[in-house]
Amino acid sequence: MSLLLSRSLSCRLAAILAVLVPALALCCLAALCLGSTTLHPTDVLHALWGGADPMTQALVRSLRLPRLLLALAAGASLSAGGLVFQALLRNPLAEPYIMGVSGGAAIGTIAALVLGLGSLALRLPAAFAGGLATLTIVLALGRSLRTSGRDTLLLAGVMVNAFCGAVILFLVSLSPHHLIASVVFWLMGDLGSHAPADALLLACAVLPCLAVVLVLAHGMNVLQLGEETASTMGLPVGAVRNALLWSTTVMVSATVAVCGPLGFIGLVTPHALRRLIGADHRLLVPACVLGGGAYLALCDALARALPASGELPVGVVTALLGAPAFVALLAGRRS
């Protein structure tokens, strides 16, 4: 029986990858083609192989490709993070932004900027500290209120997130005048103005955490039965829960430190994929990694292509697309 289940799971995973990998490739190609200067796909491919003119090659390889890699890492992180929070709390509204983790990481990042610690290597530890502190506060509030666990944690996250918003505004008011515009743009979601090494640094922080989430995907399936049932089935509930929470907080905090507190990615992508492929987290985790990266890459391409000049903050596009999409998903779920 277990062998049959394993073969069935492998076949389903292969079918999902057969759809999502080409979709991801198309979104990546669109992200490299679209922008203030639209490029033909063949020119992009030539530039990637070093066969285009120097200007096109510099545009693709030095500007758009690092930005694409940043979008893929950030989208995968936020999408998988939303999936983890929804699985642990068994609540469709749970995600890093609503739970306050993104807000805590944003506080740490802005505090570092106000103190003159502007390099990414210094912002990352500050964002980690802010995100982890926020998670600790949310968990402590959830334990102290002593009511229904999953709803209490979500309520605590909403309260902490509101407080984080007030602290963020306070810190922005303390920022030097020459930093206010860049901080506000970063708060709306920013994938531009980053060095190519930033994408590599973010990937180094995100990939180990995604590996933890993937390894514990079956544990998330068992947790859907309830913590007491999962414990009787031999799952070390506390260890699995803590590993998922801390890994998710670390990778989301790293994403916020680089790209700002992007909303709706961790809310919409897991819901859409769950509707399409079911509730098995062994399939949902890799699907969210690919789907979240593709979604953010496409949103960033639209953010650069839609304005006649300049570009929109990518967080504006994710919100404009994500809010109605989430409402549509919830309406379809209830119908």
N, C-alpha and C positions, 0 to 999 in steps of 0.2 A: 504493500500500500504506500509506504513512504517513497519507494522508488517511483511509483506512478505519479505521486504528488510532485516529486522533484522534476520529473520529465515534463509534467504539465506546466509547472512554474517556469522552467527553462524555455518552453515553447512560447508561453505568454510574454516573457521578458524579451525574447528574440523578436516577437511581433511588434512589441512596443518600441524597441530600439530601431526596428526597420522603418517606423513612421517618424519617430522623433529625431533621429540623427539626420536624415535628409532635411527635415523642417529646420533644425538648428543650422545646418549648412546654408540653407537659403536665407535665413535671417542674418547670418554672418556676412554673406555676400551683399545683402541689402545694406547692412551697416557700413560696409567698406565702399559701396557705390554712392550712397546718398549723402548729401551735405550741401554746404553753400556752393560747392562745385560738384556737379553730378558726373560720375565716371561711368563708362560702359563696362560691363562685367569682364569683357576680354582685356580691357586696359588694366583692370584690377588684378586679374590673374597674371598678366605680364609683369606688373609691378612687383607682385609677391615673389616671382621667380627672377627678378632683377633684369627684366628685358624691356622695361618701359623707359620713357624719357626721364631725366633726373628729377624734374619737378613732380611728375606723377608718382614716381617711386618714393620721393620724400613724403608726399602727402599720404600715401597709403601705408608705408612701412614705419614712418616716424610719428605720424599723428593718429591716423584712424585705427591701425592695427593694435597699438597699446590701449587705446580707448575701448576697442572691442573686447580685448582680453579682460579689461577692468569690468566691463558690463557683464561678461560671462561669469566671472568670479562672484561679483556682487549679487547678480540675479540668482545664481545657484545657492548662495548663502542665505539670502532672505527667503527664498521659496522653501528650502529645506527647513529653515528655522520656523517658518509658519506651520509647516507640517508637524514638526515635533511638538510645538505648543498645543496645537489642536488635538494631537494624539494624547498627550499627557493629561490635558484638562478635559478631554472629550467635549469640547465646546467649539462650534464653528467660528466664533468671533475671536478666538485666541490667535495672536500673532505677535512678533517682537515689538512692533510699534505700539499696539494697544496695551501690551503687558508692561510697557514702560522701559523695556531694556534699551530700545533705540534712544529714548529720551535721556536715560542715564549716560549712555555712551556719548551723546551729543553734549551733555553738560561737561563731561571730562574733556572732550575735544576743544570746546570753546574756552574752558578754563585754561587749557594749555596755550591756546592762541593768545589769550589776554595776558598771560605771564611771559609771552615772548618765546614760547617753545613751539615754533611753527613747523619744524621739520616733521615729516611723517613718522620717522623713527621715535620721536618724542611724543607725538600725538597718540600713537597706538597704545602705549602703556596707560596714558590718561583715559583713553576711551575704554580700555579693559577695566580699569578701576571703577569708572562710572557705571558701566553696564553690570559688573558683578555686584557693586554696592546696591544698585537698584533691585536686582534679582533677590539679594539677601533680604532687603526690606520687604519686598512683596511676599516672600515665603514666610517671613516673621509675622507680617500682618495676617496672612492666611491662617497661620497656626493660632494666633492670639484671638481671632474672632470666633473660632470654634463652631462654625456652621458647616454647611455642605461644602466639601473641600474644593471641587473644581469651580463652582460658582463664586466661592469666596476668594479664591486666588485671582479670578478674572476681575472681580470687583476691586480687589486690592491693586491690581495692575492698572486699572482705569484711574483710580485715585492717585496713584504714584505718578502716572503719566501726566495727569493734569498739573500736579505739583512741579514736575520736571519742565513742563511748558512755561510755567511762571519763572522758574529759575533761569531757563534759557533766555527769556526776554530780559531779565535782570542783567545777565552776563553780557548780552549784546549791548545794552545801554552803557556798560562799563568799558566796552571795547574801544581802542583808539580809533579816531575818525577815519584813518586810512585803511582800517580793516573792516569797517562796518559793512560796506558794500559786498566784499568778498564773503564775509560770514553769512550775510543774509542769502546770497546766491547759493552758498554751500548748504544752508538749511533747506532750500527748495530742491536739493538734489543736484549734484554736480559731478559729471564724469570727465569734464574737460580740465585744462590747466594742471594736468598731472604729468610728472616725469614717467618715462617708460618703466623705470625701476619700481614705481608704485604698484603697478599691476602684478609684478613678480612678488613683491612683498606681501600684497593682499592674498595672493594665491598660496604663499607659504603659510599664512595664518589660517586660511579657510580649508585647504585640502585635508589636513589631519583631522579637523573637526568633522568634515563630511564623511571621512572614513569611519569615525566612531559612530555617527548616525547610521551609516549603512550596515555596520556590523550589528548594531542593536535594533535593526528594523523588525526582526522577528519578536524581540522583546516588546516593541510597541504594539504589535498585534495581540500579544498576550495581555498587555495592560488594558486593552479595550474591553476585556471581560470583567474588569474591576480589580483593584489592588489585592483584595482578600483572595479572590479566585486565582489571580496570578501567583500569589505567594504559595497557595496550596499546590500549584502545579510545578513548584520548584524554582520559580524565577526570583532572583534576588532583587526585589522591587526597589528597595532604597538605593542600591548601587546603580541599577539601570537608570532609575529616575534622575539621580544626581549627575551621572555621566552625560545623559542627554541634555539636562538643563545647563550644565556648565559649558559643555562643548558648543551648544547653540549660542549661549551668551557670548562666548569668546569670538566666534566667527561673525556674529551680527555686530558686535562692538567694533571689530576690525573693519567691517564694511562701512559702518557709520563714520568712523574716523577718516576714511578716504572719500566716500561718496555722499555723505550726509544722511539724514534720517528719511530714507525713501519709504513711502507708504504703499499699501495695497498689494505689493508683490507677494508678500507672505500670506496674504488673505485670499487673493483671487486664484493664483496658480494652483495651490493644493486643492481648492474646491473644484476647479475645472477638471483637473486630472482625475480626481476621485470620482467625478461623475462619469468619466470616460472609461477608466480601467478598473474601478472597484476600490475596495478599502484595504487591500493587502499592502502593507508598508514595504515589503520586500520588493514590490514593483513600484510603489509610489515614490520611494526615496530616489532611485535613479531617474525616474520620470520627472520629478521636481527639479533635480539638478540640471537636466537638459532643458526642460520647459521653462524654468525660471531664467536661465541664462539667455535662451532665445527670446523670451518676452522682453527682458530689459534691453537687449541689443537692438531689438526692433523699435522699442520706445525711444532709445537714444538716437536711432537713425531718423525717426520722425521729428524729434526735438531739434535736430540740425537741419532738416529739409523743409519743415513747414514755414518758418519765418522767411520773409523776403530777404532779410539781412540779419546777420547774427544768429543766435540760437536760443531756444527756450531751455529753462532748467528741466532736466529729465524728470524730476519729481512732479512737475506740473503735468507732464504727459501721462505718467503712471497713474496719477490721481484722476485725470480726465477720462482715461480709459477704464481704470480699475473700479471706480465707484459705480457707474452704471452696469458694468459687467458683473460685479458682485450682487447687485440688486437683482439682475436677471437670473443669476444662478440660484439665489434664494427663492425667487418666485417660481422657477422651474422645479425646485426641490419640493415646494409645498403643493404644486398643482398635481 
